[in-house]
């Protein structure tokens, strides 16, 4: 092996090592910058809604890291191919021809990515929030530019392409509503029913555990309707995001006990 060839091999190896080091440095720079960029994007929200801001921050960090990793791998990979003597120009040209050939078939992929970008930029939902998408209600476990991962109440995981998402119902943004119907027998003293319900709501708002979860105590809102077997009472209140179901479960338990103590008959 001639000295020139050996020098060329060593030079190529050196360049490859430099590219790998630069790729490693870029990746670690990305690890440092992503949290800072996400923090800057959620700074104003973090002052008023720290938990919601933390959710959005985590979502942005995940997407930036995944997207950045693919870009770094692509750049490093093609640079190394050039250093080992592979002419990447035909590869790129072939990729362009192939891209045109499969362009129509890849429309759904492009639609998914564009929709994913708008979901993230518009802050439609975040990881940890409960949403209803394409008729499926569940907790958002992951978001990327390709799809959204939902886990429903049964524990089933749904992978939903972002391009299919046209309407999103976010059930846990900023605050959540207690919306409970309770039926009582005809002939019940409605004033007494109202007094009991309001008292239960006030006691829950003072509870060491449930109090911090409640932003507006559950209260008697109105007589909602007259059903075949009883009078339907509407109970309203507000809670912190995602905590409405836990609060309503405890509210039902306390209403059932308190109604029994006051001889108020529940009718469905």
C-alpha positions as CSV (number, residue, x, y, z in Angstrom):
1,X,0.0,0.0,0.0
2,X,1.5,3.3,-1.1
3,X,2.1,6.2,1.3
4,X,-0.4,8.4,-0.6
5,X,-3.2,5.8,-0.2
6,X,-2.4,5.3,3.4
7,X,-2.5,9.1,4.0
8,X,-5.8,9.3,2.2
9,X,-7.3,6.5,4.4
10,X,-6.0,8.1,7.5
11,X,-7.3,11.5,6.4
12,X,-10.8,10.0,5.7
13,X,-10.8,8.3,9.1
14,X,-9.9,11.6,10.7
15,X,-12.7,13.4,8.9
16,X,-15.2,10.7,9.9
17,X,-14.0,11.0,13.5
18,X,-14.5,14.7,13.3
19,X,-18.0,14.3,11.8
20,X,-18.9,11.9,14.6
21,X,-17.6,14.2,17.3
22,X,-19.5,17.1,15.7
23,X,-22.6,15.0,15.6
24,X,-22.2,14.1,19.2
25,X,-21.6,17.7,20.1
26,X,-24.7,18.8,18.2
27,X,-26.8,16.2,19.9
28,X,-25.6,17.3,23.4
29,X,-26.2,20.9,22.4
30,X,-29.7,19.9,21.4
31,X,-30.2,18.3,24.8
32,X,-29.2,21.6,26.4
33,X,-31.1,24.0,24.1
34,X,-34.4,22.1,23.9
35,X,-35.4,22.6,27.5
36,X,-34.3,26.3,27.3
37,X,-36.4,26.9,24.2
38,X,-39.3,25.1,25.6
39,X,-39.0,27.1,28.9
40,X,-38.9,30.4,26.9
41,X,-42.0,29.3,24.9
42,X,-44.0,28.6,28.1
43,X,-42.6,31.4,30.3
44,X,-45.7,33.5,30.4
45,X,-47.9,30.5,31.1
46,X,-45.7,29.2,33.8
47,X,-46.4,32.2,36.0
48,X,-50.1,31.7,36.0
49,X,-50.6,27.9,35.3
50,X,-47.3,26.1,36.3
51,X,-48.7,22.6,35.9
52,X,-50.1,23.3,32.5
53,X,-46.9,25.0,31.4
54,X,-44.9,21.9,32.6
55,X,-47.1,19.7,30.4
56,X,-46.5,21.8,27.4
57,X,-42.8,22.1,28.1
58,X,-42.4,18.3,28.2
59,X,-44.3,17.9,25.0
60,X,-42.2,20.5,23.1
61,X,-38.9,19.0,24.5
62,X,-39.9,15.5,23.3
63,X,-40.8,16.7,19.8
64,X,-37.7,18.9,19.4
65,X,-35.4,16.1,20.6
66,X,-36.9,13.5,18.2
67,X,-36.9,15.8,15.2
68,X,-33.4,17.0,16.0
69,X,-32.1,13.5,16.3
70,X,-33.3,12.6,12.8
71,X,-31.8,15.7,11.3
72,X,-28.4,15.0,12.9
73,X,-28.4,11.3,11.9
74,X,-29.3,12.3,8.3
75,X,-26.5,14.9,8.1
76,X,-23.8,12.8,9.8
77,X,-24.8,9.7,7.7
78,X,-24.5,11.4,4.3
79,X,-21.3,13.2,5.3
80,X,-19.7,9.8,6.3
81,X,-20.9,8.3,3.0
82,X,-19.1,11.0,1.1
83,X,-15.9,10.4,3.1
84,X,-15.8,6.7,2.3
85,X,-16.0,7.4,-1.4
86,X,-19.7,7.0,-2.1
87,X,-20.9,9.7,-4.4
88,X,-24.0,11.0,-2.7
89,X,-25.2,13.1,-5.6
90,X,-26.7,10.2,-7.5
91,X,-28.2,9.0,-4.2
92,X,-29.9,12.4,-3.6
93,X,-31.0,12.5,-7.3
94,X,-32.4,9.0,-7.0
95,X,-34.2,10.0,-3.8
96,X,-35.6,13.0,-5.7
97,X,-36.9,10.8,-8.5
98,X,-38.3,8.3,-6.0
99,X,-39.9,11.1,-4.1
100,X,-41.7,12.2,-7.2
101,X,-42.8,8.6,-7.9
102,X,-44.2,8.0,-4.4
103,X,-45.4,11.6,-3.9
104,X,-49.0,10.8,-4.4
105,X,-48.8,7.8,-2.1
106,X,-47.0,9.8,0.6
107,X,-49.7,12.5,0.8
108,X,-51.1,11.1,4.0
109,X,-47.7,11.2,5.6
110,X,-47.2,14.8,4.6
111,X,-50.7,15.6,5.9
112,X,-49.9,13.9,9.2
113,X,-46.7,15.9,9.7
114,X,-48.2,19.2,8.8
115,X,-51.2,18.6,11.1
116,X,-48.8,17.5,13.9
117,X,-46.9,20.8,13.5
118,X,-50.1,22.8,13.8
119,X,-51.2,20.8,16.8
120,X,-47.9,21.6,18.6
121,X,-47.6,25.2,17.5
122,X,-51.3,26.0,18.4
123,X,-50.9,24.1,21.7
124,X,-54.1,22.1,21.0
125,X,-53.3,19.5,23.6
126,X,-50.4,18.2,25.6
127,X,-49.1,15.0,27.1
128,X,-51.1,14.2,30.2
129,X,-54.3,15.9,29.1
130,X,-57.5,14.1,28.6
131,X,-59.0,14.7,25.1
132,X,-61.6,13.4,22.7
133,X,-60.3,12.7,19.2
134,X,-62.1,10.9,16.3
135,X,-64.7,9.6,18.9
136,X,-62.0,8.3,21.3
137,X,-61.6,9.7,24.7
138,X,-58.3,9.1,26.6
139,X,-55.2,10.5,28.1
140,X,-52.5,11.8,25.7
141,X,-49.4,9.7,26.4
142,X,-47.3,10.9,23.5
143,X,-47.4,13.4,20.6
144,X,-45.0,13.5,17.6
145,X,-45.3,14.9,14.1
146,X,-46.6,11.6,12.8
147,X,-49.3,10.5,15.3
148,X,-50.9,11.0,18.7
149,X,-51.0,8.2,21.2
150,X,-54.1,8.0,23.4
151,X,-54.8,5.6,26.2
152,X,-58.5,5.2,27.0
153,X,-60.2,4.4,30.3
154,X,-59.9,0.6,29.5
155,X,-56.2,1.0,29.1
156,X,-56.3,0.4,25.4
157,X,-53.6,2.4,23.4
158,X,-54.8,4.1,20.2
159,X,-52.3,5.4,17.6
160,X,-54.1,8.2,15.8
161,X,-52.5,9.7,12.6
162,X,-52.5,13.5,13.0
163,X,-53.9,13.9,9.5
164,X,-57.2,12.3,10.6
165,X,-57.7,14.8,13.5
166,X,-60.2,17.5,12.5
167,X,-61.9,18.2,15.8
168,X,-60.4,18.0,19.3
169,X,-62.3,18.2,22.5
170,X,-59.9,19.0,25.4
171,X,-61.5,17.9,28.6
172,X,-58.8,19.2,31.0
173,X,-57.5,22.6,29.8
174,X,-57.1,25.2,32.6
175,X,-60.1,24.0,34.7
176,X,-62.7,21.3,34.6
177,X,-66.4,21.3,35.4
178,X,-68.3,19.2,37.9
179,X,-71.6,18.5,36.1
180,X,-73.7,16.1,38.1
181,X,-77.4,15.1,38.0
182,X,-79.1,13.8,41.1
183,X,-82.7,12.7,41.2
184,X,-84.8,13.1,44.3
185,X,-88.4,11.8,44.9
186,X,-91.4,13.9,44.2
187,X,-92.6,15.5,47.4
188,X,-89.0,16.2,48.6
189,X,-88.4,19.5,50.3
190,X,-86.3,21.2,47.6
191,X,-85.1,23.9,49.9
192,X,-83.8,21.2,52.2
193,X,-82.2,19.4,49.2
194,X,-80.5,22.6,48.2
195,X,-79.2,23.2,51.8
196,X,-77.8,19.7,52.0
197,X,-76.1,19.8,48.6
198,X,-74.5,23.2,49.3
199,X,-73.4,22.1,52.7
200,X,-71.7,19.0,51.2
201,X,-70.0,21.1,48.6
202,X,-68.7,23.6,51.2
203,X,-67.4,20.7,53.4
204,X,-65.5,19.2,50.5
205,X,-64.0,22.6,49.6
206,X,-62.6,22.7,53.2
207,X,-61.3,19.1,53.1
208,X,-57.5,18.8,53.5
209,X,-57.3,16.5,50.5
210,X,-60.2,17.5,48.2
211,X,-60.1,21.3,49.0
212,X,-57.0,22.0,46.9
213,X,-58.5,20.2,44.0
214,X,-61.7,22.4,44.0
215,X,-61.7,25.9,42.6
216,X,-65.5,26.4,42.9
217,X,-67.4,24.4,45.5
218,X,-70.1,22.0,44.2
219,X,-73.5,23.6,44.6
220,X,-77.2,23.3,43.8
221,X,-77.6,25.0,40.4
222,X,-81.2,24.4,39.5
223,X,-84.0,21.9,39.1
224,X,-83.0,20.5,35.7
225,X,-86.1,18.5,34.8
226,X,-89.1,16.5,35.9
227,X,-88.5,12.8,35.2
228,X,-90.9,9.9,35.4
229,X,-89.7,8.8,38.9
230,X,-88.4,12.0,40.4
231,X,-87.0,15.6,40.2
232,X,-83.6,15.9,38.6
233,X,-81.3,18.4,40.3
234,X,-78.3,19.9,38.5
235,X,-75.1,20.3,40.5
236,X,-72.2,22.5,39.2
237,X,-68.7,23.2,40.4
238,X,-65.2,23.5,39.1
239,X,-62.0,21.7,39.8
240,X,-58.4,21.7,38.7
241,X,-57.7,20.0,35.4
242,X,-58.1,16.2,35.3
243,X,-59.5,16.1,38.9
244,X,-63.2,16.4,38.2
245,X,-63.8,12.6,38.1
246,X,-62.1,12.0,41.4
247,X,-64.0,14.9,43.0
248,X,-67.4,13.8,41.6
249,X,-66.9,10.3,42.9
250,X,-66.3,11.6,46.4
251,X,-69.2,14.0,46.0
252,X,-71.6,11.2,45.1
253,X,-70.5,9.2,48.1
254,X,-71.1,12.2,50.5
255,X,-74.4,13.1,48.9
256,X,-75.6,9.5,49.3
257,X,-74.6,9.4,53.0
258,X,-76.0,12.9,53.8
259,X,-79.3,12.3,51.9
260,X,-79.8,9.1,54.0
261,X,-79.1,11.1,57.2
262,X,-81.7,13.7,56.2
263,X,-84.2,11.1,54.9
264,X,-84.1,12.4,51.3
265,X,-84.9,9.7,48.8
266,X,-82.8,9.4,45.7
267,X,-84.7,8.5,42.5
268,X,-83.2,7.7,39.1
